[in-house]
């Protein structure tokens, strides 16, 4: 049996995640999830600060259907 995996969509987040960027992240995550049918990796290795807006955006991505 042969299995093929689709390439994963990667969303990279860098710098600081505050209220304005949290809204942008939510929008971009939802778009990436819609395009990739829910298979998205979020790279937070470049993130230096994240407030509750950023965490909220990440949680909204998890719950996005």
C-alpha positions in Angstrom: 0.0 0.0 0.0 1.3 3.4 -0.9 0.5 6.5 1.1 1.0 10.0 -0.1 1.0 13.0 2.3 0.2 16.4 1.1 2.9 19.1 1.9 2.1 20.8 5.2 1.2 24.4 5.3 3.5 26.4 7.6 2.5 29.6 9.3 5.6 31.4 10.8 5.1 33.9 13.6 7.9 36.3 14.5 8.5 39.3 16.7 5.8 40.4 19.1 2.2 39.2 19.2 -0.1 41.9 20.5 -3.7 42.8 19.9 -3.3 44.1 16.3 -1.1 41.2 15.2 -3.4 38.7 17.1 -6.3 39.7 14.8 -4.0 39.3 11.7 -2.8 35.9 12.9 -6.4 34.7 13.4 -7.3 35.8 9.9 -4.2 34.2 8.4 -4.6 31.0 10.4 -8.3 30.6 9.3 -7.3 31.2 5.7 -4.4 28.6 5.9 -6.7 26.1 7.6 -9.3 26.5 4.9 -6.8 26.1 2.1 -5.1 23.1 3.6 -8.1 21.3 4.9 -7.0 21.7 8.5 -3.4 20.5 8.2 -1.3 23.5 9.4 1.9 23.8 11.4 2.5 27.0 13.3 6.1 27.9 13.9 6.5 30.1 17.0 10.3 29.8 17.2 10.7 33.5 16.2 8.1 34.8 18.6 9.6 36.9 21.4 6.3 38.1 23.1 2.7 36.9 23.0 -0.1 38.5 24.9 -3.6 37.0 25.5 -4.7 38.2 22.0 -2.1 36.0 20.4 -3.0 33.0 22.6 -6.7 33.6 21.7 -5.9 33.6 18.0 -4.0 30.3 18.3 -6.9 28.7 20.2 -9.3 30.0 17.6 -7.2 28.2 15.0 -7.4 25.0 16.9 -11.2 25.3 17.2 -11.7 26.4 13.6 -13.7 23.9 11.6 
